[in-house]
Structures are given as C-alpha cells and as structure tokens.
C-alpha cells in the first residue's frame, strides 16, 4: 500500500500542520489575505455601526442586545468554522458581554 502525497500541487496547503509551510503559502497570496481581512473588518464594522444606530430605536436595552446577538451569530456563521469556534468560546464567558450574546 502506497501512502498518498500530502501535497498534490505547489499551490495546495499541506494536510499536516507546519507553521512555516502555512506562512509561505499565505505570503504568496497577499491579495487573498487582504480580501479576507477586509471581509472580516467590514462584517464586524457594519455590525458595530448597526448596533450603535439601532440602539436608539430599540424599546429596551435587552431588545437591543437580542437583536445584536442574533446579528453576531449570523456574521460568525458566515465567516466560517474558525469564527463559529470563537463564538462558542466567547459564549462560555457570558459574564464578559451578557447572556444575549
């Protein structure tokens, strides 16, 4: 039985975690890195601004928190598995942001 190669082409990410290989992979893709950074920043920036603007429109602070929490869950889900995990970890620490989040 032959072992399959872990990397099948030069542009593929290795299936074994190696920080040096990972760094090299992303160094060759600065546009993708910037695009992802902009995607993340715009998602959270828009969420923050919506929260500030909608804060004055909500009847209660609790209603505002529930709306913001639902929006944040949607953003984290859209951004992918790593952000879902961050949300799960954050949820464990309810004392930090409140139960709504």
C-alpha positions, -999 to +999 in steps of 0.1 A: +000+000+000+014+034-010+010+065+010-007+093-008+013+125-011+002+151+015+005+180-010-006+173-045+004+205-062+025+235-055-005+257-047-021+233-023-020+236+015-003+207+033-027+185+052-001+183+080+002+215+101+035+232+096+037+269+105+065+275+080+046+260+051+014+278+061+033+311+063+049+305+029+015+297+014-001+329+026+029+351+018+024+342-018-012+353-017-012+389-003-044+398-022-063+369-006-051+379+028-061+415+023-095+405+009-102+382+039-091+410+063-115+434+046-143+409+047-138+403+084-134+440+092-164+451+072-186+424+087-178+434+123-176+471+115-211+470+099-224+450+129-210+475+154-224+506+135-258+489+131-258+483+169-250+519+176-276+532+152-303+508+162-296+513+199-317+545+199-346+527+181-350+498+204-375+500+232-352+484+258-316+476+263-325+439+264-342+441+230-311+458+215-289+431+229-310+403+215-310+419+180-272+424+181-267+389+194-287+374+165-268+395+140-235+385+155-243+348+153-252+353+117-219+370+110-198+344+128-216+316+109-210+334+076-173+339+083-167+302+088-158+275+112-129+293+130-153+322+138-180+298+149-154+283+174-145+318+186-182+324+192-185+292+211-156+301+233-169+336+238-203+321+248-187+302+277-177+336+292-212+351+295-200+374+322-180+394+296-208+405+273-240+393+288-263+364+282-278+377+249-245+372+231 
